[in-house]
C-alpha cells in the first residue's frame, strides 16, 4: 500500500505561510520571521536522517543519544535557482562507533525517503483550482 503525504500551506500575509499537517502547524516565512522555505526543506532532510539514525541504532542495539545533524547547502546562482550541494554532518558525540559501524550507518541513512526524493529529481505536477 502506498502512503500519501499531505501538507496544507495557507498564505498569512506578505511572504509568510502556515504549514499544517494534521494537528501540527508551523510558520514558513521567506523574509526570515520563521523558517524560510529552503530552511524547511533542509530541516525535513535532517530530521528524516535522524529517524534513520535512530532506526539503525535500535536495530543494531547501539545506544546513540544526543546526536546532532547539521545540514547546510549552497544555492547556485544560474537560473533556475536550486541547491547545487547539500552537506550533511552527523555529530555522534562520544558514541564510540568503530569505523565499520560508521560506514554501515552512513549507508543506512541513505534509505531516508527525503534523501531519496532529493536525489531522485521527482516529477512535480501543478494544478490551479478557482
N, C-alpha and C positions, 0 to 999 in steps of 0.2 A: 504494500500500500504506500502510495506517495503522500508525504506530509506536505501540506501547503502552509506557507507562512504569509502573514498579512500584517502590515503596519499602516495605520491611518495617519496621514500628515494633514494638519489643519493650519491654514495661514492665520497668524495672530495679528501682526502689524509689521510694516516695513519688511525687513528680511528675517523676521522671527516666525517660527513654526512650532507647533506642538506635535510630537510624535507619540502615538498611542498604540499600545499593544495590550489587549485585554484590559486589565485594571491598572496597568503601569503606564506612565507617561513621563516625558522629559522634553525640555526645550532645546531646539536647534536654532541657532541664530548666526547668520553669515556675518554679522557685524561684531561678533565676539562676546555677546551677553550670555552665552551658554556655549555648548559645543557647536562648532561650525559643522556643516555637512561632512567635510572631509575628516574632521576630528572624530565624528560619529562612525564613519567608515573604518578608520583605524582602530577605534575602541572596540568595534564589533570583531575585527580580526584578532586583536589581542585577547579579548575575552574568550573567543572560541578556542584559541590556542591554549588558554588557561584551563578550559574544560578538558581538553585532551591531555594536558599535563596531569591533571587530577585522575583521569581515567587510566593513564599509564601507571601512575603511582599506585592506585588501588589494585590494578591487575597484576602488578609486579610485587605487591606487598612491600612497597617502599614508603617510608614516612617523609613526604615532601610537604613542608608547611612554609608559610610566609614567603613565598616566592613572588617575584615581580616580573612583569613583562613590559619592556619599553618598546614601543613601536614608533618609528619615525619614517618619514617619506620625503622624497624630493619631487616637487611638482615641476614638470618640464614646461618650457616656455613656448615651443612652437604649437600652433593650433592643430588639433584640438587639445586643450589642457587635460593632462592626466598625470598620474603618478608614474614616474619613469623608474623609480627604485623604491622599494619598501624594505626597511631594515627591522628585523625583529630580534631583540636581545633579551634572552631569558636569564634572569638572575636567580639562581637556586640557593643563594647564600651559602651556608655551611652544610650542604646536603651530603657531601662526601661521595657523590656518584662517581664511579670509575669511568674511564674513557669509553668502554664498551657500552655501558648503560647510557651515557650521554649521547652516543651515536644512535642508539636504539630509540631514545626519547625524541631526538631530532627527526628521525624518520617517522615516528608515530604521530607527532603533532601535525605532520603534513596531510593527515587524513581529515583535519578540520575542514568542514564544509565552506567556511568563509574563505579560507586559503584556496581551496579548490575552485571556488567561484571566481575569485580574482584572477587566478592562474588560467582558468578556462575561457575567459572572454565570452560570457553568455550572451545570448540574444536577448535584447530588451525590447518589448513591444509597447507602444504608446497608443492611447485612445483618449478621446475627449467626450464627456457627457455634458450636455447643456440642458 
